[in-house]
Amino acid sequence: MLKNTFIHIPGIGNITEQRLWESGIQHWDQFTGNYSIRLSPTKMDTITTYLEQSYQHLKTGNPNYFSEHLPANLHWRFFPEFRDSIVYLDIETTGLESWSNKITTIALYDGNSIYHYVNGQNLDDFVDDIKRYKVIVTYNGKSFDVPFIESYFGITLNSSHIDLRYILSSLGYTGGLKSCEIQLGMDRGDLSEIDGYFAVLLWFEYQRNENQKVLETLLAYNIQDVLNLENLMVIAYNLKIKDTPFYENQLPEPVFLPGNPFKVDLETVERISLLRF
């Protein structure tokens, strides 16, 4: 609902945006010479200027303009317009602090293809591959994944960033990614017992024994995160738009969702589970 959005304009808050909608100005195109809402000349000029800029940045495919002007919990509003330029991202690491830990695996999903990267194999390929995308979608990536990546590789990710943590939190869904999935009725099946700490144990077990089934279990977990992010993004978008005059523009759930290329080895899960106690 990007073209229904006015809150990215300086001086326009929730109340003014609601007033615009209620007065019949529900689309950028409707902000013309006949106004049924009283605004100061200065504010009118500001809106006109920023709508012109908005049209230009949308035309040139620049999501950064909108991510910079919208609060994090409203980044969902530019999701449909830039969906073809989005990648869902998740990393696994040996710990929380980037200065003393390392990235073990990275998973990407762009709505069509899955990409995975493994430390000691092809991890550095990620640096070039991520440049193909204009928008990154994560869960808690603003606090963890992106800062960790930037510190680890010594790079800056210039893509816009939709962090579902803020959007889902504004809807009342809090906790980690897995907690939000459960609250929204999503089932991970054989992966339901694996969490971030378990992923650390899997990596150390793989380093000790170079057992491919252990690595494949870790990759299955990492990749399932990014596959689920697309579903969560659509669910969150539809829940948010439901409370606006534009609820009829809800998005269909993803029709195509590729299968996870890796399978969980249940024997590995059972064995590693014993290490937690």
VEXMI-136964 format. One record per residue (C-alpha): residue in one letter; z, y, x. Coordinates in steps of 0.001 Angstrom, whole numbers, padded with zeros to 6 digits, always signed. Each point is the difference from the previous one (the first is absolute). Last residue first. Layout:
<pts>
AZYX/...
</pts>
This chain:
<pts>
F+029361-031671+021959/R-003393+001624+000465/L-001252-002693+002377/L+000037-002581-002819/S-002643+001991-001847/I-002305-000469+002978/R-000158-003752-000639/E-000581+000326-003739/V-002689+002630+000471/T-001720-002091+002669/E-000011-003051-002267/L-001411+002169-002774/D-002994+001065+002075/V-001220+003069-001836/K-003740+000269-000282/F-002396+002453+001582/P-003229+001480-001368/N+001877+001572-002945/G-002398-000146-002905/P-002108+003017-000698/L+000848+002248-002940/F-002941+001003-002145/V+000691+001310-003476/P+002697+002444+001100/E+002017+001069-003055/P-001842+002440-002211/L+000800+003692+000493/Q+001620+002180-002635/N-002110+002912-001235/E+001339-000177-003560/Y+003341+001311+001323/F-001547+003414+000667/P+002457+002125-001978/T+002632-001038+002568/D+002877-002507-000032/K-002302-003028+000186/I-001593+001527+003103/K+003047-001020+002021/L+000179-003580-001248/N-003741-000442+000488/Y+000103+001306+003565/A+003014-002155+000862/I-001711-003139-001302/V-003205+000842+001884/M+001872+000606+003260/L+002145-003097-000502/N-003086-002168-000413/E-001527+001486+003157/L+003257-000434+001895/N+000140-003685-000917/L-002946-000808+002247/V+001598+002027+002784/D+003294-001903-000135/Q-001739-003342-000407/I-001663+000641+003361/N+003311+000254+001861/Y+001434-003122-001636/A-003109-002099+000611/L-000099+001356+003549/L+003551-001187+000656/T-000768-003434-001455/E-003173-000176+002086/L+002003+000799+003132/V+002454-002806-000746/K-002816-002413-000788/Q-001639+000915+003293/N+002988-001226+002010/E+000093+001995+003221/N+003443-001552+000634/R+002262+002794+001219/Q-002151+002976-000979/Y-000622-001548-003431/E+003728-000391-000563/F+000512+003630+001020/W-002664+001053-002483/L+001418-002085-002837/L+003478+001390+000613/V-001322+003558-000314/A-001800-000936-003230/F+003277-001395-001362/Y+001545+003412+000626/G-002750+001649-002024/D+000229-002408-002920/I-001107-003558-000772/E+001485-001977-002884/S-002608+001142-002536/L-002927-001038+002189/D-000500-003345-001732/G-000598+001799-003302/R-000225+003753+000483/D+000613+000861-003667/M-000519+003476-001467/G+001979+000945-003098/L+000432+003719+000637/Q+003661-000335+001005/I-000979-002872+002297/E-002664+002093+001710/C+002419+002900+000383/S+002529-002269+001704/K-002684-001392+002310/L-001007+003504+001100/G+003559+001044+000737/G+002470+001628-002349/T-000801+002359-002835/Y-002055-000052-003185/G+001078+002889-002240/L-003426+001547-000544/S+000634+002708+002610/S+000985-002822+002359/L-003360-001657-000620/I-001838+003152+001080/Y+002183+000653+003027/R-000153-003587+001291/L-003699-000170-000737/D-000801+002072+003079/I-003465+001495-000403/H-001106+001237+003407/S-002917+002226+000873/S-001635-001105+003228/N+000727+001819+003250/L+001792-002873+001705/T+001184+001354+003333/I-000102-002259+003054/G+002334-001222+002741/F-000505-003637-001005/Y+003662-000860-000555/S+001156+003480-000982/E-002778+000558-002526/I+000356-003511-001412/F+003777+000312-000375/P-000310+003434-001622/V-002621-001449-002421/D+001851-003193-000935/F+003558+001324-000377/S+000907+003215-001802/K-003398+001006-001335/G-000896-003665-000441/N+002719-000644-002561/Y-002509-002003-002043/T-003473+000686+001266/V-003351+001495-001041/I-002192+001623+002654/V-002762+002431-000958/K-003102+001148+001904/Y-000905-003371+001465/R-002355-000951+002832/K+002434+001239+002657/I+002240-003020-000681/D-002526-002253+001745/D+000096+001839+003320/V+003758-000274+000561/F+000186-003431-001658/D-002107-001570+002736/D+003032+000366+002293/L+001775-002844-001807/N-002715-002557+000777/Q+001756-002906+001703/G+003298+000686+001761/N+001502+001602-003092/V-001914-001154-003067/Y-002301+002022-002241/H-001122-000764-003524/Y-002869+001268-002124/I-000583-000741-003678/S-003176+001086-001769/N-000866+001432-003388/G+002716+002314-001275/D+000607+001384+003475/Y+002629-002474+001199/L+001722+000406+003364/A+002617-002198+001666/I+001817+000650+003271/T+001862-002534+002144/T+002673-000022+002703/I+000667+003704+000509/K+002519+000594+002737/N+003640+000887+000446/S+002190+002294+002103/W-001566+003436-000543/S-001386-000959-003412/E+003442-000593-001519/L+000034-002328-003030/G-000412-003387+001623/T-002456-002647+001231/T-002764+001475-002122/E-002174-000755-003016/I-002478+002556-001271/D-001468+000888-003386/L-003083+001943-001057/Y-002073+000408-003156/V-003286+001760+000749/I-001600+002679-002131/S-003422+001662+000243/D-001504-001561-003142/R+003140+000940-001940/F-000395+003680+000824/E-000474+001423-003504/P+002146-002708-001579/F+003061+000651+002245/F+000091+003806-000190/R+002806+000128-002583/W+002069-002690+001684/H+000989+002596+002592/L+002436+001390-002553/N+003220-001474+001452/A-000979+001311+003435/P-000212+003628-001150/L-003567+001324-000333/H-001533+002690+002226/E-000343-001981+003239/S-001107-003181-001779/F-002600+002047-001878/Y-001604+001605+003036/N+000265-003259+001928/P-002162-001745-002605/N-003187+001579+001399/G-003083-001511-001623/T-002334+002972+000429/K-000280+000489-003760/L+003743-000412-000476/H+000657+002582+002698/Q-002429+002450-001605/Y+001289-000482-003526/S+003560+000488+001199/Q-000888+003175+001893/E-001521+001502-003146/L+003058-001155-001928/Y+002199+001666+002605/T-001700+003374-000370/T+000006-000049-003803/I+003650-001042-000131/T+000998+002761+002411/D-001964+002596-001962/M+001716-001030-003223/K+003380+000109+001753/T-000666+003545+001179/P-001222+001079-003429/S+003280-001267-001490/L-000243-002903-002422/R-000082-000068-003776/I-001539-003154-001439/S-002842-000141-002521/Y-002534+000889+002624/N-003671+000783-000453/G-001695+000756+003316/T-000011-003520+001427/F+002573-002619+001025/Q-001576-002749-002068/D-002021-001397+002907/W+003204-000800+001912/H+001079-002212-002873/Q+002795+000064-002557/I-000085+003663-000984/G+000639-000494-003704/S+003135+002122-000284/E+002183-003114+000223/W-001601-000945+003317/L+000554+003448+001477/R+003578+000063-001248/Q+000649-003405+001574/E-001360+001291+003325/T+002243+003041-000310/I+003073-002164-000600/N-000720-002486+002781/G-000576+002678+002613/I-002883+002339+000761/G+000906+002697+002540/P-002187-001469+002724/I-002713-002254-001511/H+000620-003733+000351/I+001550+000025-003489/F-003375+000642-001613/T-001169-003577-000567/N-002426-001073-002710/K-002790-000275+002585/L+002191-002393+002007/M+000685-002308-002892/
</pts>
